[in-house]
Amino acid sequence: MADNEKPKSVNASHREYTLERTRNIGIAAHIDAGKTTTTERILFYTGLIHKIGDVDDGNTVTDWMEQERERGITITSAAVTCFWTQKKEEGLYKSFAGVSHRVNIIDTPGHVDFTAEVERSMRVLDGAVAVFCGVAGVQPQSETVWRQATKYKVPRIAFVNKMDRTGANFENALNDMRKKLGAYAFPIYLPIGAEDKFEGVIDLVNQKAIVWGPGDVAAEGLKYEICEIPDDHKERARAALAELIDAVSNKDDTIAELVIEEKPIEPAVLKAAIRRLTCKIELIPVLCGSAFKKKGVQPLIDSVIDYLPGPLDVPPAQGLEPGTDNVVTVETDDHGKFCSLAFKLWTDPYAGKLVFFRVYSGQLKKGDTIYNPRTRKRERVSRLMVIQGGERKDIDQVFAGDIAALVGLRNITTGDTLCDEDFDVTLEPPTFPEPVISMAVEPKTKADRDKMSEGLQRLAEEDPTFRCFTNEETGQLIIAGMGELHLEIIRDRLFREFKVEASAGAPQIAYRETITKAADGEGKFIRQSGGRGQYGHACIQIQPNEKGKGIEIENKIVGGTIPKEYIPAVIDGIEEAIKGGVYAGYQVIDLKAQVVDGSFHEVDSNELAFKMAGIFALKDAFKKAGPILLEPIMKVEVTTPDEYQGDLLGDINRRRGIINGIEAKQGQTVLNAQVPLAELFGYATAIRSLSKGRASYSMEPLTFEQVPNSIAEKILDTAKSKPAARS
C-alpha cells in the first residue's frame, strides 16, 4: 500500500511537490480518542520516524512539550511534514499510484480548555481527519471540533479508532455521526471482526480485504496482506458497496447516470466521485482501525491522498481591502502576489518568537520583505523553517499551499495577514471564545515581578483565549482563561519557561451582566474651577438585545443637540462602562444603546466631558433596566459504570445541574447534563471519589444563564468587598 520514502531536501529553490500533490490536514477529535497515537503511526509509516513513540511513555513527536508528555494530553497544536507514496503493484489506488505526496499534518488538542488551538488550525487547513472512539462514538468535544470544521468549510473524512477495544462497535459509531452530527457519512472500509478479534478491514471500493497478521504490538510495524474478502463477509461487503453507490448517486450526476443505465461502475470512477463530494463537504467517507495496534493506518493515509482536497481543490481564500468592504480573491498560485495568514505564535526557547503561517498565494524567500496591513509596516524575512514536532529545519523558500514558520517578526498577532505591499488585503482571521474563568496571581518575590510580567505578556501573545490585566482598584494581576487546566498550564509554563514562581488565588468565574427591560438614562459632567470648565451632557435609551447578538450602539441625535465631533466620545464612554460593568463590575452583554439627546457648551465642552457623560448615562439607565447577572453554563458528559449512576446523578443535582439525557452504552451509562461552571471546581476529584476512579467526564462551554437570586446576592456582596475577584 505504501513505500516509506525519505523526505527530500528542504532547501530546494523550486517546488518539489506540486499543489496537486500537497495536502494540509488536521487530526481532530475528543480527548483520548487517539489523535496523537494516530499521528505517530502515520509518521512511522511515512518514514519520518523509525521508532514509534507512545502517549503513555511521553515520547511522541507531536506532544513535545514537557507538560504534554507528563500529562499524556495534547496542549498545543503541532505541525509536522511527511511524505507518502502509494505502490503501483497493488493496483488499488490508480489515481495517485507511484506518486509521492507531501502531507502537512497538524495534531490538535482534544481538551476543551485548548479549543483555540483547534480553531486556528481549522482556519488554515484544506482537510481534516475526524477521529472517533469505536467504543464511545461521538463525544462532546467531537461535536465541538466538527462545528469548528463546518464553520471554516473544511472537508473531512472520519476514522473510527480503537476497534480493538472491548465494547467497540463500528455501526454504533457510524449511527452516532449521522444522528448527533447530521453527517452524510458512509463507510468506504468495514471492519473484519471487533474487539480482540479485530484483524483487518474490507476495502469497499475495490472489494478487497486487507488483513494484518498476528504480531507484537510493540513491534515496529505489522505485516499486512491484500486478499479476497472472506466468504462470511462477502454479502455484507456487497450490500455496503451498493449502499455507498446509492449514497454517491444521490449527489453526483456521473454515478447517477451509470446507475440509471445499469452500467458497471469502475473503482476509479467511484473513487473520483467520492473525492468530488468529499471536497464539496457533501459526503463523509468513514474508515476504521486501531492506531495503537497499527491496523488501518496505511488505508487512512491513502484515503487522505485519495479523498481530501489539495490547495487547488478548495475555493480560493477571500479577504477585504483594508478599510473597505471590497472583497479581494486570493488565487492559489505560485506566481501570484504573496499573501499568507499568521495563525499561531509560539515562543521557542532556542529560536525565539515563531510565527506559524499558511501561504495562500505567491512565494516567499529568505531576505524578502513582507508587509502587515494591520500595522502598515514592512519587515525583512531573516529566517524560515518547517517544524517537525520539537525539531526545526531551516528552509530557503515557501510556496502557495505551504505551512511554515517565520522567526523574529515583531508587532504581530494571531490572525494578521502577511503579504506583498502592493497586494493590500486582509484575510479573515480565526475567531476565539471569551475566557470563562480568572484568578489573581502574585509573584513570590519582588525580583519575580518583572519576569512574570514579561512571561504573561508573551503567553497572552501566543494564546488568544488567555488574558492578563491589572485590576485598577487593587493593583492585583488577574489572569483569565478557558478552564482550571488552562490556567494551571499557564502557571506551570511561567515556572518552567520564565523561571517565575507565582502564588494564585482561588479561581473566579467570568460572570456577565445584562438587562431585562428598556430604560432611559441621563449623564451630566459639569466642572467649574475658575477659568475654562468642562461640560458634557448626554441622554441615552437602552434595551435588551437578542441572546448572543452582543452590543449595538447607535447615534440617533437629530438637530445637532450634541455636535458631531463629540458623538464618538459619548459612544467611547458607553463602551467603557459596558466593559467595566455597572451592576457588579462584570462585562455587559446583549444590549442595544441609542444616543438620543444632550446639550453642549460653546466654550466648556470637550471630548473628555462627553466621554464621562456617556459613562454616567449608561450607569443611570442600566440601574433602571432590571439588571441581572449571568453565569457560564457548561455542557457536561459523564460516562460511568451502571452501579455509580445514582451517586453521580445526585452529585450533579447538588451542583445545580440539569440532566438532559441518560443513555446506555455497552454496560456503561452516559449522563448528559448542563451545570453552572461555578459548581464544577474540583469536579475531577469528586467524580474519581464517587466512582472509585472508574467514571470519566468532559465539559465544554454551552451558554450563559441567569444566576438564581439567592446566589446573585452573595456574588454582589463578594464583588463589592473583593474587587480583585472581578473579571
ZAMARGU-4260 file (C-alpha; in steps of 0.2 Angstrom, whole numbers, plus 5000, padded with zeros to 4 digits):
<rodrens>
0) 5000/5000/5000 | 5014/5012/5003 | 5033/5014/5002 | 5042/5023/5016 | 5051/5037/5007
5) 5064/5048/5014 | 5060/5067/5014 | 5068/5076/5000 | 5080/5091/5004 | 5071/5105/5012
10) 5082/5118/5005 | 5076/5117/4987 | 5075/5133/4977 | 5060/5126/4967 | 5044/5117/4971
15) 5047/5099/4973 | 5029/5094/4977 | 5016/5102/4966 | 5000/5109/4973 | 4990/5093/4967
20) 5002/5083/4977 | 5001/5093/4993 | 4989/5090/5007 | 4986/5101/5023 | 4976/5091/5035
25) 4972/5092/5054 | 4969/5077/5065 | 4955/5082/5077 | 4944/5073/5090 | 4938/5072/5108
30) 4951/5070/5121 | 4958/5052/5122 | 4950/5047/5105 | 4968/5043/5099 | 4973/5058/5088
35) 4991/5059/5094 | 4993/5040/5093 | 4986/5040/5075 | 4998/5055/5070 | 5013/5045/5077
40) 5008/5029/5067 | 5006/5040/5051 | 5024/5047/5054 | 5031/5030/5056 | 5023/5023/5041
45) 5028/5038/5030 | 5046/5036/5036 | 5048/5052/5046 | 5052/5042/5062 | 5059/5025/5063
50) 5054/5021/5081 | 5036/5023/5086 | 5033/5034/5101 | 5018/5032/5113 | 5007/5044/5123
55) 5009/5034/5139 | 5028/5034/5138 | 5029/5053/5134 | 5039/5051/5118 | 5028/5055/5104
60) 5034/5068/5090 | 5019/5080/5091 | 5017/5080/5110 | 5034/5088/5113 | 5031/5100/5127
65) 5036/5094/5145 | 5018/5097/5151 | 5011/5086/5137 | 5022/5072/5140 | 5019/5072/5159
70) 5000/5073/5157 | 4998/5062/5142 | 4987/5076/5133 | 4990/5087/5119 | 4990/5106/5124
75) 4997/5115/5108 | 4994/5110/5090 | 5009/5104/5082 | 5014/5104/5064 | 5024/5090/5055
80) 5028/5087/5037 | 5029/5069/5030 | 5029/5061/5013 | 5019/5046/5006 | 5020/5036/4990
85) 5006/5023/4985 | 5013/5007/4977 | 5009/5004/4959 | 5009/4985/4960 | 4995/4984/4972
90) 4983/4991/4959 | 4971/4998/4972 | 4974/5016/4971 | 4976/5020/4952 | 4973/5039/4954
95) 4990/5043/4963 | 4999/5026/4962 | 5018/5028/4962 | 5017/5047/4965 | 5024/5054/4981
100) 5014/5067/4990 | 5019/5080/5004 | 5007/5079/5019 | 5007/5094/5031 | 4999/5087/5047
105) 4993/5097/5062 | 4989/5087/5078 | 4976/5097/5088 | 4971/5096/5106 | 4956/5087/5112
110) 4953/5096/5129 | 4940/5110/5128 | 4952/5121/5138 | 4963/5122/5122 | 4949/5124/5110
115) 4958/5140/5102 | 4972/5128/5095 | 4958/5118/5085 | 4950/5135/5080 | 4966/5142/5072
120) 4971/5126/5065 | 4954/5124/5056 | 4956/5141/5049 | 4971/5136/5038 | 4968/5118/5034
125) 4962/5111/5017 | 4955/5095/5025 | 4953/5086/5042 | 4953/5068/5049 | 4940/5067/5062
130) 4945/5053/5074 | 4931/5044/5084 | 4932/5031/5098 | 4925/5015/5092 | 4918/5012/5110
135) 4911/5030/5114 | 4907/5036/5097 | 4903/5054/5096 | 4908/5063/5112 | 4905/5082/5117
140) 4922/5088/5110 | 4919/5078/5094 | 4904/5089/5091 | 4914/5105/5095 | 4928/5101/5083
145) 4915/5096/5070 | 4906/5113/5072 | 4923/5121/5070 | 4927/5112/5054 | 4910/5116/5047
150) 4912/5134/5052 | 4928/5136/5041 | 4921/5124/5027 | 4934/5111/5030 | 4931/5094/5020
155) 4934/5079/5031 | 4935/5060/5032 | 4931/5050/5048 | 4942/5037/5056 | 4933/5026/5069
160) 4948/5021/5080 | 4950/5009/5094 | 4941/4995/5085 | 4952/4983/5096 | 4944/4989/5112
165) 4931/4979/5122 | 4914/4987/5118 | 4920/4993/5101 | 4905/4994/5088 | 4908/5002/5071
170) 4889/5003/5067 | 4885/5012/5083 | 4899/5025/5080 | 4893/5027/5062 | 4875/5030/5068
175) 4881/5042/5081 | 4889/5053/5067 | 4873/5053/5057 | 4862/5057/5072 | 4872/5069/5083
180) 4882/5077/5069 | 4870/5076/5055 | 4884/5069/5044 | 4880/5062/5027 | 4893/5048/5032
185) 4896/5031/5023 | 4909/5018/5026 | 4922/5016/5012 | 4930/5002/5024 | 4922/4990/5035
190) 4930/4981/5050 | 4933/4962/5049 | 4929/4957/5067 | 4930/4969/5083 | 4937/4969/5100
195) 4951/4956/5102 | 4945/4948/5085 | 4948/4964/5075 | 4960/4958/5062 | 4958/4969/5046
200) 4947/4980/5035 | 4937/4977/5019 | 4940/4990/5006 | 4923/4993/4999 | 4928/5002/4983
205) 4940/4989/4977 | 4930/4974/4985 | 4946/4968/4993 | 4951/4963/5011 | 4967/4970/5020
210) 4972/4958/5034 | 4986/4961/5047 | 4995/4946/5053 | 4997/4942/5071 | 5012/4951/5079
215) 5018/4960/5094 | 5010/4977/5097 | 5027/4984/5102 | 5035/4978/5086 | 5039/4992/5074
220) 5025/4988/5061 | 5014/4973/5057 | 5014/4964/5040 | 4998/4965/5030 | 4990/4955/5016
225) 4978/4961/5002 | 4967/4946/4998 | 4949/4941/4993 | 4935/4946/5005 | 4932/4931/5017
230) 4916/4921/5012 | 4907/4925/5028 | 4909/4944/5024 | 4906/4944/5006 | 4887/4948/5007
235) 4890/4961/5019 | 4903/4970/5008 | 4892/4969/4993 | 4877/4977/5002 | 4888/4990/5009
240) 4895/4994/4992 | 4878/4995/4985 | 4873/5007/4999 | 4889/5018/4996 | 4885/5019/4977
245) 4867/5024/4981 | 4873/5037/4993 | 4885/5044/4980 | 4872/5043/4965 | 4860/5054/4975
250) 4873/5068/4974 | 4884/5065/4959 | 4877/5065/4941 | 4891/5054/4934 | 4887/5040/4946
255) 4868/5043/4945 | 4869/5041/4925 | 4878/5025/4927 | 4866/5018/4940 | 4851/5023/4929
260) 4859/5015/4914 | 4863/5000/4924 | 4881/5001/4918 | 4896/4994/4929 | 4905/5007/4940
265) 4923/5005/4940 | 4933/5008/4956 | 4942/5023/4949 | 4926/5031/4943 | 4918/5029/4960
270) 4933/5035/4969 | 4933/5051/4958 | 4915/5054/4963 | 4918/5051/4982 | 4933/5063/4980
275) 4922/5077/4972 | 4908/5075/4985 | 4921/5075/5000 | 4929/5091/4993 | 4912/5099/4992
280) 4908/5093/5010 | 4893/5083/5003 | 4899/5066/5009 | 4910/5060/5024 | 4919/5044/5020
285) 4921/5033/5035 | 4936/5022/5039 | 4940/5011/5054 | 4955/5004/5063 | 4966/5003/5078
290) 4980/5016/5078 | 4988/5008/5094 | 4988/4991/5086 | 4994/4998/5070 | 4980/4992/5060
295) 4971/5003/5047 | 4984/5017/5047 | 4990/5014/5029 | 4972/5014/5022 | 4969/5030/5031
300) 4985/5039/5024 | 4979/5033/5006 | 4962/5040/5009 | 4970/5057/5014 | 4978/5057/4997
305) 4963/5050/4988 | 4949/5060/4995 | 4954/5075/5005 | 4957/5091/4994 | 4974/5099/4990
310) 4975/5118/4990 | 4968/5119/4972 | 4953/5109/4976 | 4946/5121/4989 | 4939/5138/4984
315) 4952/5152/4984 | 4954/5162/5000 | 4945/5179/5001 | 4949/5194/5010 | 4945/5213/5011
320) 4954/5228/5005 | 4958/5237/5022 | 4946/5250/5027 | 4933/5245/5014 | 4920/5231/5010
325) 4928/5227/4994 | 4931/5208/4993 | 4948/5203/4986 | 4950/5185/4980 | 4967/5177/4983
330) 4970/5164/4970 | 4981/5149/4974 | 4996/5152/4963 | 5014/5151/4965 | 5017/5165/4953
335) 5004/5177/4961 | 5007/5190/4973 | 5012/5184/4990 | 4998/5183/5003 | 4998/5172/5019
340) 4989/5171/5036 | 4998/5171/5053 | 4988/5158/5063 | 4999/5154/5078 | 5013/5162/5088
345) 5025/5152/5099 | 5040/5157/5110 | 5053/5144/5106 | 5067/5143/5119 | 5080/5142/5106
350) 5074/5151/5090 | 5064/5165/5099 | 5047/5171/5093 | 5040/5159/5080 | 5026/5164/5068
355) 5017/5150/5060 | 5009/5155/5044 | 4999/5147/5029 | 5004/5153/5012 | 4989/5156/5000
360) 4997/5163/4985 | 5015/5168/4979 | 5032/5163/4986 | 5042/5169/5000 | 5061/5168/5001
365) 5074/5172/5014 | 5079/5190/5013 | 5062/5196/5005 | 5052/5210/5013 | 5034/5206/5019
370) 5020/5219/5023 | 5007/5218/5038 | 4991/5228/5033 | 4986/5230/5051 | 5001/5239/5057
375) 5006/5246/5039 | 5024/5241/5042 | 5036/5231/5032 | 5049/5218/5039 | 5063/5208/5031
380) 5062/5189/5032 | 5078/5183/5040 | 5074/5165/5043 | 5061/5152/5038 | 5058/5135/5045
385) 5047/5120/5045 | 5043/5112/5061 | 5044/5093/5064 | 5036/5092/5082 | 5050/5098/5093
390) 5063/5099/5079 | 5066/5114/5067 | 5073/5113/5050 | 5078/5129/5041 | 5072/5131/5023
395) 5076/5144/5010 | 5058/5147/5002 | 5040/5143/5004 | 5026/5142/4990 | 5007/5143/4989
400) 4999/5130/5000 | 5014/5128/5012 | 5013/5129/5031 | 5029/5135/5039 | 5036/5147/5052
405) 5045/5164/5052 | 5057/5169/5065 | 5060/5186/5073 | 5045/5196/5067 | 5039/5210/5078
410) 5022/5218/5082 | 5012/5203/5076 | 4996/5195/5082 | 4987/5179/5078 | 4976/5182/5063
415) 4987/5195/5055 | 4989/5195/5036 | 5006/5195/5029 | 5008/5200/5010 | 5017/5210/4997
420) 5015/5228/4999 | 5007/5231/4983 | 4994/5217/4987 | 4984/5226/5001 | 4972/5213/5008
425) 4966/5207/5025 | 4961/5189/5026 | 4948/5184/5038 | 4956/5179/5055 | 4951/5165/5066
430) 4938/5169/5080 | 4940/5164/5098 | 4929/5162/5113 | 4930/5173/5128 | 4938/5167/5144
435) 4926/5160/5157 | 4937/5159/5172 | 4950/5170/5181 | 4961/5171/5196 | 4973/5183/5204
440) 4992/5179/5203 | 5006/5186/5214 | 5025/5184/5211 | 5033/5176/5226 | 5047/5188/5227
445) 5049/5206/5220 | 5063/5200/5208 | 5050/5189/5200 | 5038/5203/5196 | 5046/5210/5180
450) 5050/5192/5174 | 5032/5187/5177 | 5025/5202/5168 | 5036/5198/5153 | 5031/5180/5153
455) 5012/5183/5154 | 5014/5196/5140 | 5022/5183/5129 | 5010/5169/5134 | 4995/5181/5130
460) 5003/5184/5113 | 5003/5166/5109 | 4986/5161/5116 | 4971/5172/5111 | 4960/5164/5124
465) 4972/5169/5138 | 4971/5187/5145 | 4980/5195/5159 | 4977/5213/5166 | 4979/5223/5182
470) 4964/5227/5192 | 4964/5245/5194 | 4956/5246/5211 | 4968/5234/5220 | 4983/5233/5209
475) 4982/5214/5208 | 4987/5205/5192 | 4972/5194/5185 | 4974/5180/5173 | 4959/5173/5163
480) 4957/5158/5153 | 4946/5144/5147 | 4946/5132/5162 | 4956/5126/5178 | 4968/5116/5167
485) 4971/5130/5156 | 4977/5142/5170 | 4986/5128/5178 | 4996/5125/5162 | 4999/5144/5161
490) 5006/5144/5179 | 5017/5129/5175 | 5024/5137/5159 | 5028/5153/5169 | 5038/5142/5181
495) 5047/5132/5168 | 5050/5144/5154 | 5052/5160/5163 | 5058/5154/5180 | 5044/5163/5189
500) 5036/5156/5205 | 5019/5163/5207 | 5005/5160/5220 | 4987/5161/5214 | 4971/5165/5222
505) 4955/5154/5221 | 4948/5154/5203 | 4935/5166/5199 | 4920/5165/5187 | 4919/5177/5172
510) 4901/5182/5176 | 4891/5193/5164 | 4878/5207/5166 | 4863/5211/5156 | 4846/5219/5157
515) 4828/5213/5156 | 4819/5229/5150 | 4821/5246/5141 | 4826/5261/5151 | 4832/5279/5148
520) 4847/5287/5156 | 4855/5304/5158 | 4873/5308/5161 | 4880/5326/5165 | 4898/5330/5168
525) 4900/5348/5174 | 4915/5355/5182 | 4919/5374/5185 | 4935/5378/5194 | 4939/5395/5189
530) 4944/5399/5171 | 4938/5386/5157 | 4927/5372/5164 | 4921/5356/5157 | 4903/5352/5151
535) 4896/5336/5144 | 4878/5331/5143 | 4870/5315/5135 | 4854/5306/5136 | 4853/5288/5130
540) 4840/5274/5128 | 4844/5256/5131 | 4835/5239/5129 | 4839/5221/5129 | 4847/5214/5113
545) 4844/5196/5106 | 4854/5182/5115 | 4871/5181/5108 | 4869/5197/5097 | 4881/5207/5108
550) 4882/5225/5110 | 4875/5238/5097 | 4877/5257/5100 | 4868/5269/5088 | 4869/5288/5086
555) 4851/5294/5085 | 4855/5313/5088 | 4845/5325/5077 | 4846/5344/5076 | 4864/5345/5082
560) 4860/5344/5101 | 4877/5336/5103 | 4890/5342/5090 | 4895/5328/5078 | 4913/5329/5084
565) 4908/5324/5102 | 4897/5309/5097 | 4912/5296/5096 | 4917/5302/5114 | 4899/5298/5121
570) 4900/5281/5112 | 4918/5278/5119 | 4911/5282/5137 | 4896/5270/5134 | 4908/5256/5128
575) 4920/5259/5143 | 4905/5257/5155 | 4899/5241/5147 | 4917/5234/5148 | 4919/5238/5166
580) 4901/5233/5171 | 4889/5243/5181 | 4879/5230/5192 | 4894/5221/5199 | 4909/5225/5189
585) 4907/5211/5176 | 4906/5214/5157 | 4889/5218/5150 | 4882/5208/5135 | 4867/5208/5124
590) 4862/5226/5125 | 4856/5240/5112 | 4860/5258/5116 | 4855/5274/5107 | 4862/5291/5110
595) 4846/5302/5108 | 4848/5319/5115 | 4860/5330/5125 | 4867/5348/5126 | 4884/5356/5125
600) 4893/5372/5130 | 4901/5383/5117 | 4917/5385/5127 | 4917/5372/5140 | 4913/5356/5131
605) 4926/5344/5126 | 4929/5326/5122 | 4933/5320/5139 | 4917/5329/5146 | 4906/5320/5134
610) 4915/5303/5137 | 4911/5305/5156 | 4893/5310/5151 | 4892/5293/5141 | 4898/5283/5156
615) 4886/5292/5168 | 4871/5290/5156 | 4874/5271/5154 | 4876/5268/5173 | 4860/5278/5176
620) 4850/5269/5163 | 4857/5252/5167 | 4851/5253/5185 | 4833/5256/5179 | 4833/5242/5166
625) 4831/5227/5178 | 4849/5222/5178 | 4853/5203/5181 | 4869/5193/5182 | 4873/5179/5170
630) 4884/5164/5174 | 4893/5152/5161 | 4884/5135/5159 | 4894/5120/5154 | 4888/5105/5144
635) 4894/5090/5154 | 4895/5072/5148 | 4899/5059/5162 | 4902/5041/5157 | 4901/5029/5172
640) 4898/5010/5176 | 4880/5007/5179 | 4882/5005/5198 | 4888/5023/5201 | 4874/5031/5191
645) 4864/5035/5206 | 4878/5043/5216 | 4884/5054/5201 | 4866/5059/5197 | 4864/5065/5214
650) 4880/5074/5214 | 4875/5083/5198 | 4859/5089/5206 | 4868/5095/5221 | 4878/5106/5209
655) 4863/5114/5202 | 4864/5103/5186 | 4850/5099/5174 | 4850/5081/5167 | 4846/5082/5148
660) 4848/5063/5144 | 4853/5046/5151 | 4860/5034/5138 | 4866/5016/5140 | 4881/5011/5130
665) 4890/4994/5132 | 4887/4991/5150 | 4890/5009/5154 | 4879/5024/5157 | 4882/5041/5149
670) 4874/5056/5158 | 4872/5072/5148 | 4869/5087/5159 | 4871/5106/5159 | 4880/5113/5175
675) 4885/5130/5181 | 4904/5132/5179 | 4904/5139/5197 | 4899/5122/5204 | 4912/5112/5194
680) 4928/5117/5203 | 4936/5101/5209 | 4924/5090/5200 | 4938/5079/5193 | 4942/5074/5211
685) 4924/5072/5216 | 4920/5060/5201 | 4935/5050/5205 | 4930/5048/5223 | 4912/5044/5219
690) 4916/5031/5206 | 4932/5023/5213 | 4941/5031/5198 | 4930/5022/5185 | 4920/5036/5179
695) 4926/5050/5167 | 4919/5066/5161 | 4921/5080/5149 | 4914/5098/5148 | 4913/5112/5136
700) 4905/5130/5137 | 4887/5130/5132 | 4878/5146/5136 | 4876/5160/5149 | 4860/5159/5160
705) 4853/5170/5174 | 4861/5167/5191 | 4847/5162/5204 | 4843/5177/5216 | 4850/5170/5232
710) 4867/5166/5224 | 4867/5183/5215 | 4866/5192/5231 | 4881/5183/5238 | 4891/5187/5222
715) 4886/5205/5223 | 4892/5206/5241 | 4908/5197/5236 | 4911/5208/5221 | 4909/5224/5232
720) 4920/5218/5246 | 4933/5210/5234 | 4935/5220/5218 | 4950/5209/5213 | 4938/5195/5210
725) 4930/5204/5196 | 4935/5200/5178
</rodrens>
